[in-house]
Amino acid sequence: MKNSSQETPNRMSAAGRANALMILMAALFIALAFWYPHFSVGGQNYNQPPQPMAPPPIIIMPPPQPFRPPVVVPTDVTSPQLMNDPTSLVIDAPTAFALNGIQLITDSQFPKGDIVNQTFDWITVLAREGAQFTKPNNYTADLKSGDILVSVKSPSKLALVITPLGTIAIGANGDVMVCYNNGVLRVMNFDGEGKAIKVQLDKGPFAGDADPTVVLACGYELIAGQEKMTRSTLRPKDGIARRYQKVLENGHLAVSEFSIESAINSCDMLVDLQQKTSGVKERRILSDMSKMAAVLNYKNGSQGYTAEK
């Protein structure tokens, strides 16, 4: 009897210890759940087959576009501001984008016509009706007035356009529109990359020791005038969209970015060129221009262009 009476409390104390241990473990799990709520419980509904997990959604991000501020047209177009002006301490964003299209070089870097030794088969000169120009040789056009389009494709290497304000050199694989009307010279580089398009201004207001010689980048227009720039000179009503303009050389010179796509669709010579689908040269000119328009729109964005109406 003594042994039996002793076993009963022992069994009760063992059961109590087990219950206490279970209560302690439950309390620990509850505390753990409160302290770390981000732990999720894995499982499935009772007596149901496991559900397949849905694949994560595929997010396609558009290519990044560089930030470019809205177009700002300068109102004081007669403000004297020279290229590489050391006194200029602050350059706003539109000015910086405009100046990306022009680079000052030395006169020795401009090609001379008397050293040209090349084939002339892929030099093309197209003229708008009424243009007055002559061709002293197979690679030179002397423009007196009007609009011409000059194309140089490899293996041809160089063509020259002489104007009343200076000379334009078009290197291999460059297409340039050159216009001279009412004392205003326009040079529009459609696809001449690197240093393919060079302009040497050495006549009229640019004559003398300070004559600028520059490289013009793709998608930019150089404007030079006998008189100082006005808004109508900077932004003519020709259907071509422009942005980021900057006036230089005491108001006689300016540079702006233009939309190649808008020029292809609005310039008479280029519209007519699209109709000549049988010409190999014409197709190559339009193809190169269209490709460059797409490249520049992707690289620099297509926002901010406006055309005067």
SULZI-V592039 format. One record per run of one state. SS is the DSSP state (h for helix, s for strand, l for the rest). FROM is the first residue (numbers start at 1). TO is the last residue. If there is no record, write none. Layout:
SS|FROM|TO / SS|FROM|TO
This chain:
l|1|1 / h|2|35 / l|36|92 / h|93|99 / l|100|101 / s|102|105 / l|106|106 / h|107|109 / l|110|112 / h|113|115 / l|116|122 / s|123|127 / l|128|131 / s|132|137 / l|138|139 / s|140|152 / l|153|157 / s|158|163 / l|164|165 / s|166|171 / l|172|173 / s|174|181 / l|182|183 / s|184|189 / l|190|196 / s|197|201 / l|202|203 / h|204|206 / l|207|212 / s|213|216 / l|217|219 / s|220|225 / l|226|230 / h|231|234 / l|235|241 / s|242|248 / h|249|251 / l|252|252 / s|253|258 / l|259|259 / h|260|266 / l|267|267 / h|268|275 / l|276|279 / h|280|300 / l|301|305 / s|306|306 / l|307|309
